[in-house]
Every structure is written in structure tokens, then in C-alpha cells.
Amino acid sequence: MGGSLTSLASTTVRVTAAVLLAGAAAGAYAQATGPFAGQSYNEPAAGRGQAAYTQSCLRCHGAGLAGGEFGPTLTGAPFAGHWQGRSSSDLLGYIQTRMPPAGPGTLPSDTYADLAAYILKANGAAPGAPAAAPTPIPAPGAAPVTRRGDEPTGVVKDAEATRVLAARKAKLDGLKPVTDALLASPPEGDWLMWRRTYGVSGHSRLKQIDKANVGKLQQVWAWSLPVSQNETTPLVHDGVMFVSSAFAVQALDAATGDLLWQYIRPLPANLNRGVDSRPKSLALYGNTLIAPTADKHLVALDIRTGKVVWDHEVTAGDQPGEADNWRPQLWGAPIVANGKVVMGVSLGINTPGGDFIVGLDAKTGQELWRFHTIARPGQPGGDSWNGAPVEERYGGGVWTGASYDPKLNTVFFGTGNTYDAGTLLLPQKGKGESADALYTDTTLALDPDTGKLKWFYQHVQRDVWDQDWVFEQTLATLPVDGKPRDVVMTTGKLGIFDVMDRATGQYLFSKDLGLQNLIVAIDPKTGKKTTNPALEPESGKAKLLCPSSNGARSWPTTSWDQDSHVVYVPIDESCSEWTWTARPPAEVAKGGLDMRYPPRPRPDADGKFGRVEAIDMASRQVLWTARQRAPVASSMLATAGGVVFNGSIDRLFKAYDAKTGKVLWQARLNASPSSSPITYEVDGEQYVAVISGGGGAFDGGARSFTPEIEPPAGGNTVVVFKLGKN
């Protein structure tokens, strides 16, 4: 590095002295005036904040907050001009989401709180905040950080700032309420819910972008998000985009990417700034945006301001077992059905009693009902758990979104497998009617008003191979026996589509994509599946199972074109060396699965692992298959322009010809597009948006087959395209 220990020590003394002198000057200023006069800080926190500032902020912002080569002053008149009249919560929210510039949100939560206290002290706040809250931590319901035309008058604004901020205010004020009728028949230019329609079609009727001009797509804006595991879907309404990531929910101008408002969620320190949270989307209803949070809350935010309308914590309730073991995850997508917010709650692999679905009043957030996806003793299916008590039943995951039929007033959910195979394979103290394990691997039809079960269809009984059926339940109308039939169709990890009557759950038919070796026969009348005897679990004995636990397909969703009866499917070709190890059920709560499944290529592998397939579900024929080396990473997006979009872990986002599968256009993103792309229209122009940033389990596991592909970590970014002029 150069330089001696003596000179280094001398430099340290000079820097420390400068900090102390500048800090004294800042203290004198704070005693006299400051933008945070009348607010308070905690003295010990401010002391810690000064030390943290020296370590993390000094290089940019200079000694004692005085400004440096790379960052502005954080005290004095220039700082006051921007922050006068704004709250300490605004300050904390700003630095949490913006600092440090190279890694926003990467410092510990307590460190951000301490830094805010130090800045408050230097800018007019008075000592006195309680030690229990060593920062001005915003409580749930605190005003979000906003950038609007009606912000406090103390902010310096010239003519250009006034014009821009007024335009943003007008855009927000122009947002129309999202009614039940609007959700049932969404405007073509909007994307109002997870997969755009109640039937989770993932299809748009916009056609300005078509096969002839898609090659002219150009990136027009991008917006960096707080780092989080991705998988999310932005929503768009009246030219405003709503998006969430980690601890922030934001409203953006959908044409420019400019921030309109943001809500910063204060999270407990043990949640690591929410980076492990990966909800699939948000929900719009009335004048509210409903958002799942990393700390197991559902919050309703005013769509025009971002302020909290209601805040509901999803509690342990009637879950068996110790509360300390309860690890709730709101990783699905909320849906509003007949005025009820309906969402699945996943509890983690070591939590007894299984997952559940909740229904809330969309206007108040009051919880109205919950439905347990693991049947309880005395209920239908309660004796299907091999005689195991409810505290030794695990799984039934609900970590995706629902579909909804307004005519039937029915919501449809898929569920996952059991998380402990031994519960169903080993002798139990009790004796059950079966080991089918209801309601795992099941389509559930529920009344959204009451949570009452209308019907169910179990796709695979006793799934001890981790082959979930938790994915989207697509509502379609198909010709069956020569007559149109309203159906619900879904496929699990196995890549087998099951199609059922929407009103009754009657099994109609299946379509196997041919990428699995577990099911050897399907009864044509009932759909009951016969599993391969060679793959029956034997403790400690490895067996080649296809697909792997990542599935031939996973959470990246299909896209359904009702006009052509074609479903577009994202697929990964994979197997695993699956091993089950017998252990007592009581050991499950201590951590980990009793299954292991390191990924392996298929026996016929040719080096191509990613696949997009178009299937005519009326004729049940594959129309085309596009294969590639890189595993897929995103959901499908099909449009009336005859174009289908999908992304892969090599950071490529592609447009395919919907008729042939030919690649018509592609763009390389900054990170894997591990999300669900959308398309929308503003002022007569069609846009395509995708959120880049890998990190999900599916995205990570698929990389093992292609070690030469090394996508960057994080980098969550909204990337938006539209047609160029040339």
C-alpha cells in the first residue's frame, strides 16, 4: 500500500481530530436551529451512529457531516433546505433505501437507526428518545418517504421542480378506484393483478408490439430496487407502476420510471432487511394497494400517497407446536375476491400443522377466516395421515397466488407436498384410513366469503418425492367431448397437466409433457396416478428421480391464450439423485428435511436444460418446442401481437414467435430475470417490463447444470422496453 505506520497513525489522528472539531461545530448549529427541531433522538444511538459514520460514510460525506468529494453536506443550511418540515421517519427511510450507493440496504438495521440518530442530533433534534427505540424507527403506519408536488414548503423548489412535481401529483391524483368490475374485466392497458386476470392467464391483448416489429424493442428506463430474492410481478394502473422488494413498496411513473412515492417497512433486525422475502406480487382494490411484508403482515396503502390504510399481522392463531418454531412466509400473491383479500401463508419446513390460507376484509384488514391445508382430525381428510397426530404433519405449502371465478364466487389454490416423508412411510402410534396426506398436492376450491371448502382434487396421493402441485390454477374454456367446458387446469413439478371441471372438480383429462419417471399410469376416468414401484423410498438408497426437486416446471408460470387454446410453458429438464433417510418424526422440528436430492442431468441429456413449449390443450398436441442450454428463470408472457416473452438464467430476455417458437428478439439484462414479466400501455404506447435479480431457490438450483453461467448476485432492477423509432 505504501506509507509507514507512523504516517498512517498521523493521518488517523488528523481525521479523528477533524471529526471531533466538525462534530462540535455541528453541535453548535444543532443547538441553534435545524430541520429536525422539535423531534428527538436517543443519545447512545447517536454516539454509535458517529462511530458508524466514520467507518461507512466519512469518505463520501466528509468529517462531521460537512460534505466531501463524493457526497453532499448533511448539516447546515443546504441540508435544511431539503429536509425542513420532514420527519425523522423520512430520514431513516431515505438512508435505508439509498445508502450506501453501491449497496443500499446492506448495513444492519440497527446501524441505519444509529446513523439517523447521529444526523438528527446534528440537525436540531433534542435528546430524549427512549433507549428501547434508539432511532426514530418508523412504526407500522408511519408516513412513507414521498416525492410529491405537495411536499412541505420548506423544500427549495425552482420552476422546473415545481412543474415536474405538480405533474407527478396530477398523475397520482388521477388514479381511479379499482372496482370489482374492473378486476373482473381489466382494461387492456393495465396489469391489475399477479397474472393480469382472475383466470391467471398471463396473457395480454395488446398488439402494438408484434412479430414484425418486436426486433425494434429498446430499453427506455430502469429502476433499481432494494436487494431481495426476486420472483415478483409489478402492477400497472392508469400509468402508475406499483412494485415491492425487500422492505420497500414503491409507486413509479410507468412511462418514465420516476419515483412517485415509497413506503418503507420497518423490520426486525433478525429479518436481514427482508432480503429472504419473495412475494409474487401485490393486489389493487378500491383506492388501496395491498402488500405482503417480510414480517408476516398484510398492509393496505393508499394508492395516491403510500400512507397506511390498515395493517394486519398474520398471527400463529391455532397452529400447534411452539410459537418460536413458527416461521411464516407470505410468498404468494394476494388476490381480492368479492371484497375479500385471500392469500396463502407458508410456515417453513419445520413447522407442524401445515400451511393455511387466510381471508381478510379488504376495507378493514380484519381476518374473517382461515383454511388449513393440512386436514385436522375429525375433518374430511383428517384420517389420511397414516395415523400421525397433527403436530407431526408438515407441508401443504401455499406459496403462489390463487385464481378466482366471480360467477361461481370460488377461489382456486394449489398446494405443495409433505415436508417429512417419514410421517407417511414409518409406522405411527395411531391408525389412519390412508396415507394420502390431504390436502397436499391438491387443487382447492374455496368460498372467498367464508373459507368453506367447495371441492378438492388431489393430483398425487402420498407425495413423498417433493413434487409439489402448488402452482397456478388456470381458468379456461376448452372443448371436451365436443362441447365447451369451463375448466381449471394446472400442472405440478412433474410436468403433468390435470384438467378438472371448474364447478365440481370432476376430473376430465391429463397431458403429460414426458419429462418424468415417477408416474407410470393415469386412470382415464379418475386421474388417479400409479407411481413407479422402482422409486418407492428405501432408507439410505439413492434413486434417479426425474424431474429434480426444482421440477420440470416450478413457480415461473405458464401463459394461456384462450383464443387459440394454447398454453406456453417454461420448463427445465432435470433429474436428481433422490434419497430418503428414515428418522423419527420428532426429529423434524429440529431442522431439515429427511430427503436429499442433489441435481443430476437426465439420462438423455445433450447439454440443453432450458425449454419453452407451446401446447394446444384442445387437441392436446405440442405445437413447438424451443430448447436452450440455460435453464429458464421467468414466467411466460404471451400477447395478442403473436409474441411470447421468457427469460433465462444467462440474463437473456427473449421474444419468441407464438406460432413457431423462433427467437425474434433478445436483450441481455444486468441479472437473471427471475420474475414474471408484464406488458402495459401508457398514452397509446405499449411497454414490456421485467424485474431482473436472481436469488430464488429455483433460480439458484438450476445453475448447477451450467457452471460456466455465472449471473451476478442481487441487482434487482425494473427494466422496461418499448418500440424504438428506427
ZIKAKA-V30688 format. One line per field, one symbol per residue. ss: DSSP state (H for helix, E for strand, C for the rest). burial: 1 if it has 16 or more other ideal C-beta (glycine too) atoms within 10 Angstrom, else 0. Layout:
ss->???
burial->???
This chain:
ss->CCCCHHHHHHHHHHHHHHHHHHHHHHHHHHHHCCCCCCCEECHHHHHHHHHHHHHHCHHHHCHHHCCCCCCCCCCHHHHHHHHCCCCHHHHHHHHHHHCCCCCCCCCCHHHHHHHHHHHHHCCCCEECCCHHHCCCCCCCCCCCCECCCCCCCCCCCCHHHHHHHHHHHHHHHCCCCECHHHHHCCCCCCECCCCCCCCCCCEECCCCCCCCCHHHEEEEEEEECCCCCCCCCCEEECCEEEEEECCEEEEEECCCCCEEEEEECCCCHHHHHHCCCCCCCCEEEECEEEEECCCCEEEEEECCCCCEEEEEECCCCCCCCCHHHCCCECCCCCEEECCEEEEEEECCCCCCCCCEEEEEECCCCCEEEEEECCCCCCCCCCCCCCCCCHHHCCCCCCCCCCEEECCCCEEEEEECCCCCCHHHHCCCCCCCCCCCCCCCCEEEEECCCCCCEEEEEECCCCCCCCCCECCCCEEEEEEECCEEEEEEEEECCCCEEEEEECCCCCEEEEEECCCCCCEEEECCCCCCEEECHHHCCCCCCCEEEECCCCCCCCCCCCEEECCCCEEEEEEECCEEEEEECCCCHHHHHHCCCCEEEEEECCCCCCCCCEEEEEEECCCCEEEEEEEECCCECCCCEEECCCEEEEEECCCEEEEEECCCCCEEEEEECCCCCCCCCEEEEECCEEEEEEEECCCCHHHHHHHHHCCCCCCCCCCCEEEEEEECCC
burial->000000000000000000100110110011000111001111001101110111011100111111100010111100110011011111111111101000011110111111111111111111001000011111000111110110000010000000001001101100100100011001001111111111111111010111100100100110111111111111111111111111111111111011111111111000111110111111111111111111111111111111011111010100111000110111111111110111111110111111111111010010111111111100001111111101011111111111111000011111111111111111010001001111111111111100101111111111111111111111110100000010111111111111111110101111101011111001000010101000101000001011111111111111111001111111111111011100101001100011101011110000001111111010000011010101111111111111111111111111111100100110101111111111111100011111111111011111111100101001111111111000
